[in-house]
Amino acid sequence: MSIEAIVFDLDGVIIDTEEVWEQVRRAYVAEHGREFLPDSQDRMMGMSTGEWSAHLADEVGVPRTAPEVAADVLGRMAERYREALPLIPGSVETVRALGARYRLALASSSARILIDQVLETAGLTGAFEVTLSTEEVPRGKPAPDVYLEAVGKLGLTPGVCAAVEDSSNGLRSAAAAGLTVIAVPHGVYPPAADALAGATLVVNAITDVTPEVVLNLHR
């Protein structure tokens, strides 16, 4: 079955922000006299805003409500993005090249305010027919909700869509939704082996995801 649309993740695929997220959230937690749990970083990669803010408030113990934690951290992230947007080399060109041949959507765990800011700064606001935040669906990644919603908004079925993902939860989400999964593993935060096993194709860099590569994907 040939691919008709490609659904991109944002963090770790188009922008290299996992380290920024970790720095901002660790500093925020430390300011409140707390520290990450051993698995906090891995668990929060792919979580929706409501989910990671609840984790920091309820499990890590930051003495703020989850909505307050979300507002605090998102404000700091937006400020970092205004200072410098850490685009992954070649990501914008890759999106544009794929968009010339395929329909595109974006399915991100970032908040809507951050998605819109990134796309505007990167000059990609019009590149995607559909952009979704996991804030806008019932469950964040690794649940399939955001991918199923994106595919539905395109008017397609998962079987004719590919996903480009980097993190364990993102890969699991796309695979659970039934998309053909292209993995671009993050060098600093590599995905778990079981999550990577769900990918049809594993590439070294986003620039390896060319229209020709997608054309030759087999389910």
Secondary structure by P-SEA (a helix, b strand, c coil): ccccbbbbbccccccccaaaaaaaaaaaaaaaccccccccccccccccaaaaaaaacccccccccaaaaaaaaaaaaaaaaaaccccccaaaaaaaaaaacbbbbbbccccaaaaaaaaaaacccccccccccccccccccccaaaaaaaaaaaccccccbbbbbccaaaaaaaaaaccbbbbbccccccccaaaaaaccccccccccccaaaaaaccc
